Amino acid sequence: MAVYAPDPISREGALSQLRRHPEVEVRDESETGPGTVALLICDSLDEPELTRLRRVVRSEGARAVLVVGTLRETELLDVIECGVGAIVWRHEATELRLVQAVLAAARGDGDLPADLLGRLINQVGTLHRSAAGRPGAPAAGLSAREVDVLRLVAEGLDTGEIASKLSYSERTVKNVMHGLTTRLHLRNRAHAVAHALREGYI
């Protein structure tokens, strides 16, 4: 994983917290690419930060964790659509919280603060209601199994908890998520939940 920060103090602080954990392999910014996690730290998401986020996720293929001080309503869907799977409020960015978010992103899981998840659900609900009356609105064609899994992902459950709750194996849950994200060209769990909300499945 690599750390991008606006200043050396923030970068070194995050690196010193993450280096203490053997399950996190720290790399230089130049070594990001498919399979790596990029931790981006900023106070607010301005256009240069959003451009960097898009470059790291879309061009380089890294999975992203965004540590941010504030995030406006209008930026939330942009961040999710960019492919960011984990967001941590800067004031909550403890060592444990950072490691949790990095590991979730590495697995392809979503990790959003509860207040952001609520805002995301409200935003997507509004978008869905405004698009519902439009002719030709796309139908994703989700199966009942996919909807059940996505509903539990939206509640913040991890793969093991979802498997237990639905009486599936963890492998089945992973296969459902992989099939869904591949078929619909979605980037991660958070993007899949946003899609399901937008289409009115959950």
Secondary structure, DSSP 8 states (H G I E B T S, - for coil): -EEE-SSHHHHHHHHHHHHT-TT-----GGG--TT-EEEEEEEE--HHHHHHHHIIIIIT--EEEEEEEE--HHHHHHHHHHTEEEEEEGGG--HHHHHHHHHHHHHT--B--HHHHHHHHHHHHHHHHHHHTSTT-------HHHHHHHHHHHTT--HHHHHHHHT--HHHHHHHHHHHHHHTT--SHHHHHHHHHHTT--
